[in-house]
Amino acid sequence: MAPHHHPHPYEQHDAHPHAAKKPGEANLRLVAWETTRSCNLSCVHCRAAAQLEPYEGELDTKASLILLDQIAQVGKPIVILTGGEPLLRKDIFEIASYGTGKGLRMVMAPNGTLITKDSAGKMAESGIKRISISIDGATKERHDRFRGVKGAFDGALQGIAHAKEAGIEFQINTTITKANLSEIPEILSLAEKLGAVAHHIFLLVPTGRGKYIIDQAIDAMEYEDTLNWFYDQRKKTPLQLKATCAPHYYRILRQRAKEDGEKISFETHGLDAVTRGCLGGIGFCFISHVGIVQPCGFLHTPCGDVTKTSFADIWQASETFKNLRDYKLYEGKCGGCEYIKVCGGCRARAYEATGNYLSEEPLCSYQPMI
């Protein structure tokens, strides 16, 4: 299911979250937790290269509840229960209820195909506030090809219907590749028709199975054009729009607002005005199915193990997290860019390209002015 996990979706207003208090400190806003790696689909871009089988070492119920206790000690972030397919965990609603009881905002990233009337009801009871469903093609044929399973599109729509009936809001996530780039307007239109509250687009990060479709990645100029188009949709759609794994959007937003003579504020640009592009290790982190903490699901640099060290210690003391929070350490044109605080470049793409997560984002056409 790949990029579900990494949606800084579901975000709430938080004043200037991109301004870390001081190097090494940060406000935890979002945690994506891969509750299981098992999945009933085999998507071509999957970060986890997930399969429908039990994976060894997954955190059991007791360890899961302890983890939620530890997350709550750090703050009250949004916790995204992701996978794999989270509904394949028999205790997923116990986990969700426990997190809700701790005051955490619990959300889920299922693929939709396993949502029944019964499980949608349990989601609502356990306090799941929102779910994200991925739609990667505007038609059944294109989506099913991307997801690797016939019937995935119909299953997702059926799941959405059950969620709506249970009163759970949903957003549509779309991973953009060359194969579906031209369909993004149609997918946005479909999201509106279905009654989604948001549409989040993801730029492919070549990890897991995504590495094998790297020839499907769009180039820097297509990227720039797509993000400019996305900016233009803000005033045309009732949906919340969010670009993820696309930190350059936050530069484009400021460039375009300046051209239009607009002042950027929460009132005019909503959450986009008060967040930054790459939140990995700054306001967001990822926890794997076996408890390894990473800046995000695509950046495979282990920062600690929650089965051995408390989550709070990892979040506050990890060397990698401290480095990501100190913008003076960023290299190449990212290090010399006037938009470093609002963009930051995709650290996972930098790492995949160079082996150094602090190097410049390889998929950016912008030349810094300084």
C-alpha positions in Angstrom: 0.0 0.0 0.0 3.0 2.2 0.2 2.5 5.9 0.5 -0.6 5.9 2.5 1.6 6.0 5.6 3.2 9.2 4.9 0.4 11.5 4.3 0.8 14.3 6.6 -2.9 14.0 5.9 -5.4 14.6 8.6 -3.4 17.6 9.8 -4.8 20.2 12.2 -3.8 23.9 12.6 -0.6 24.3 14.5 1.2 27.6 14.6 4.5 27.6 12.6 5.2 23.9 13.0 8.2 24.1 10.6 10.1 26.3 13.1 11.8 23.9 15.4 12.2 25.3 18.9 16.0 25.0 18.6 18.2 22.5 16.8 17.4 19.0 18.0 13.9 19.9 19.3 10.6 19.6 17.4 6.9 19.3 17.9 5.6 15.8 17.1 2.5 16.3 15.0 2.2 13.0 13.1 3.2 9.4 13.6 2.7 6.9 10.8 2.7 3.4 12.3 3.0 0.4 10.1 0.8 -1.8 12.3 1.4 -4.8 10.0 3.2 -5.4 6.8 0.7 -8.0 5.5 -1.5 -6.8 2.6 -4.1 -8.3 0.3 -2.9 -6.1 -2.7 0.4 -6.0 -4.5 0.7 -2.4 -5.7 3.5 -1.6 -8.2 4.9 1.3 -6.2 4.7 -0.4 -2.7 7.3 1.0 -0.3 7.0 -2.2 1.9 6.8 -4.7 -1.0 4.0 -6.1 1.1 2.6 -9.6 0.7 -0.4 -11.4 2.1 1.4 -13.4 4.7 2.3 -13.0 8.4 5.5 -11.1 9.0 7.8 -12.1 11.9 8.4 -9.8 14.8 5.3 -7.6 14.4 4.6 -5.7 17.7 1.9 -7.7 19.6 -1.0 -6.1 21.4 0.8 -5.4 24.6 3.8 -3.8 22.9 1.4 -1.8 20.7 -0.4 -0.3 23.7 2.9 0.5 25.5 4.0 2.3 22.3 0.8 4.4 22.3 1.5 5.3 26.0 5.0 6.4 25.0 3.8 8.4 22.0 1.3 10.2 24.3 4.2 11.2 26.6 5.7 13.2 23.8 2.6 15.0 22.7 -0.8 14.5 21.2 0.0 13.8 17.6 -2.2 12.3 14.9 -1.5 8.6 14.7 -1.9 7.0 11.3 -2.6 3.3 11.6 -1.2 2.1 8.3 0.4 -1.0 6.8 0.4 -3.2 4.7 -3.3 -3.4 5.3 -4.2 -2.4 8.9 -7.5 -4.2 8.8 -5.6 -7.5 8.6 -4.7 -7.0 12.3 -7.3 -8.7 14.6 -6.6 -6.2 17.4 -6.6 -3.1 15.3 -9.8 -1.7 16.9 -8.5 -2.4 20.4 -5.3 -0.4 19.4 -7.4 2.5 17.9 -9.7 2.7 21.0 -6.7 2.7 23.3 -5.1 5.6 21.4 -8.4 7.5 21.4 -8.6 7.1 25.2 -5.1 8.5 25.4 -6.2 11.7 23.6 -4.4 10.8 20.4 -6.2 11.6 17.1 -6.5 8.1 15.5 -6.8 7.8 11.8 -6.3 4.9 9.4 -5.0 4.2 5.9 -6.7 1.0 4.7 -6.9 0.3 0.9 -10.7 0.1 1.2 -11.2 -3.4 -0.2 -11.6 -5.0 3.3 -14.0 -2.4 4.8 -17.4 -4.0 5.5 -20.4 -2.5 7.2 -19.3 -4.2 10.4 -15.7 -3.0 10.3 -16.7 0.5 9.4 -19.0 0.5 12.5 -16.1 -0.7 14.7 -13.8 2.0 13.2 -16.3 4.7 14.2 -16.7 3.2 17.7 -13.0 3.0 18.3 -12.7 6.8 17.5 -11.1 6.6 14.0 -11.7 10.2 12.8 -10.7 9.8 9.1 -9.4 7.2 6.7 -7.4 7.6 3.5 -8.2 5.5 0.5 -5.8 5.4 -2.5 -7.2 5.9 -6.0 -4.4 5.8 -8.6 -6.5 5.6 -11.7 -9.7 7.3 -12.9 -11.1 4.0 -14.2 -11.4 0.5 -12.8 -8.9 -0.9 -15.4 -6.2 1.7 -14.7 -6.5 1.6 -10.9 -6.6 -2.3 -10.8 -3.4 -2.4 -12.9 -1.6 -0.1 -10.5 -2.8 -2.0 -7.5 -2.0 -5.4 -9.0 -5.4 -7.0 -8.1 -8.6 -7.2 -10.1 -11.5 -5.7 -8.3 -9.4 -3.3 -6.2 -11.2 -0.2 -7.6 -14.7 -1.6 -7.0 -13.6 -2.8 -3.5 -12.3 0.6 -2.6 -15.5 2.3 -3.7 -17.5 -0.2 -1.7 -15.3 0.4 1.3 -15.8 4.2 0.9 -19.6 3.7 0.9 -19.5 1.7 4.1 -17.2 4.4 5.8 -19.6 7.2 4.7 -22.6 5.3 6.1 -20.7 4.9 9.4 -20.1 8.7 9.5 -16.3 8.5 9.0 -14.8 11.1 6.7 -12.4 10.0 4.1 -9.7 11.4 1.8 -8.4 10.2 -1.5 -4.6 9.7 -1.9 -3.0 9.4 -5.4 0.6 8.4 -6.2 1.6 10.3 -9.4 3.6 8.5 -12.1 3.9 9.0 -15.8 1.1 6.4 -16.3 -1.5 8.4 -14.5 -0.2 12.0 -14.7 -2.8 12.9 -17.3 -5.6 11.5 -15.2 -5.0 13.6 -12.1 -7.8 16.1 -13.0 -10.2 13.1 -13.5 -9.2 11.6 -10.2 -9.8 14.9 -8.4 -13.2 15.1 -10.0 -13.9 11.5 -8.9 -12.9 12.4 -5.3 -15.4 15.3 -5.4 -18.2 13.1 -6.7 -17.5 10.4 -4.0 -17.8 13.0 -1.2 -14.1 13.0 -0.1 -13.0 15.8 2.3 -9.5 16.0 0.8 -7.3 14.9 -2.1 -3.6 14.3 -1.4 -1.2 13.7 -4.2 2.1 11.9 -3.7 5.2 12.1 -5.8 6.8 8.6 -6.3 9.7 7.9 -4.0 11.7 5.0 -5.5 12.0 2.6 -2.6 10.6 -1.0 -2.2 8.7 -2.0 -5.3 8.7 1.6 -6.4 12.4 1.2 -7.4 11.3 -1.1 -10.2 9.0 1.4 -11.8 11.5 4.3 -11.6 11.1 4.8 -15.3 7.5 5.8 -14.4 8.7 8.7 -12.2 7.9 12.1 -13.6 10.9 14.4 -14.2 11.6 17.7 -12.5 9.8 19.9 -15.1 6.7 17.6 -15.1 6.8 17.8 -11.3 6.9 21.6 -11.4 4.0 21.8 -13.9 1.9 19.4 -11.9 2.4 21.3 -8.6 1.5 24.6 -10.3 -1.7 23.0 -11.7 -2.4 21.7 -8.2 -2.0 25.2 -6.8 -4.5 26.5 -9.4 -7.1 24.0 -8.1 -7.3 25.5 -4.6 -10.0 28.0 -5.5 -11.9 25.6 -7.8 -12.6 22.7 -5.5 -14.3 22.3 -2.1 -11.7 19.6 -1.2 -8.7 20.2 1.0 -5.7 19.7 -1.3 -2.3 18.5 0.0 0.9 17.7 -1.9 3.0 15.0 -0.1 6.5 13.8 -0.8 6.5 17.0 -2.9 8.1 19.6 -0.6 8.7 22.0 -3.6 5.0 22.7 -3.5 5.6 25.0 -0.5 8.1 27.0 -2.5 5.7 27.2 -5.5 2.9 28.3 -3.2 4.9 31.2 -2.0 6.2 32.1 -5.5 2.6 32.0 -6.9 1.1 34.0 -4.0 3.7 36.7 -4.4 2.9 36.9 -8.2 -0.8 37.2 -7.4 -0.1 39.8 -4.7 -1.5 37.5 -2.0 -0.3 37.4 1.6 0.2 33.9 2.9 -1.7 33.3 6.0 -3.8 30.5 7.7 -6.9 32.4 6.6 -5.9 32.5 2.9 -4.0 29.3 2.4 -5.1 27.1 5.4 -2.7 24.5 6.7 -0.3 25.0 3.7 0.6 28.4 5.2 1.8 26.9 8.5 3.5 23.6 7.6 6.6 22.8 5.6 7.4 20.4 2.8 9.4 17.6 4.3 8.4 16.9 7.9 10.5 13.8 8.3 12.1 13.8 11.7 10.9 17.4 12.3 7.1 17.0 12.9 6.6 13.5 11.6 8.1 10.0 11.9 7.4 6.5 10.8 7.4 3.3 13.0 7.9 0.0 11.2 5.9 -3.2 11.8 8.8 -4.4 14.1 9.2 -1.1 15.9 12.0 0.6 14.1 11.7 4.4 14.0 12.6 6.2 10.8 12.2 9.9 9.7 9.6 8.6 7.1 8.6 5.3 5.5 10.7 6.0 2.5 13.9 7.0 4.3 15.5 3.8 5.5 17.8 5.2 8.2 16.9 3.5 11.5 16.8 6.0 14.3 15.9 3.6 17.2 13.9 0.5 18.2 10.9 1.0 20.4 11.3 -2.6 21.7 14.6 -1.5 23.2 14.4 2.3 23.8 11.4 4.4 24.7 9.8 6.3 21.8 10.3 9.6 23.6 14.1 9.0 23.9 14.3 8.2 20.2 12.3 11.2 19.1 14.3 13.6 21.3 17.8 12.1 21.1 18.2 10.4 17.7 21.3 11.8 15.9 19.5 11.6 12.5 16.5 13.5 13.8 18.8 16.2 15.3 20.6 16.5 12.0 17.3 16.9 10.0 16.2 19.6 12.4 19.4 21.7 11.8 18.9 23.3 8.4 22.5 24.5 8.5 23.7 21.0 7.8 21.8 20.6 4.5 24.1 20.3 1.5 24.2 21.3 -2.2 21.6 23.7 -3.5 19.2 22.8 -0.7 21.7 24.1 1.8 21.9 27.4 0.0 18.2 27.8 -0.8 16.1 30.7 0.6 13.2 28.2 0.8 15.0 25.7 3.0 12.6 26.4 6.0 9.4 25.9 4.0 10.5 23.2 1.6 13.6 21.2 2.8 13.6 18.9 -0.2 12.6 15.2 0.0 15.3 13.7 2.2 14.3 10.2 1.1 14.9 11.0 -2.6 18.2 12.6 -1.7 19.2 9.5 0.2 18.2 7.1 -2.6 20.2 9.2 -5.1 23.3 9.8 -3.1 23.4 7.7 0.1 23.3 11.0 2.0 20.0 12.2 3.4 21.4 15.7 3.9 22.3 16.1 0.2 20.3 18.2 -2.3 16.9 16.9 -3.5 17.5 15.4 -7.0 14.1 16.2 -8.4 14.1 20.0 -8.2 14.5 22.4 -11.1 14.8 25.5 -8.9 18.0 27.5 -8.7 18.3 29.3 -5.4 18.7 33.0 -5.5 21.3 33.1 -2.7 
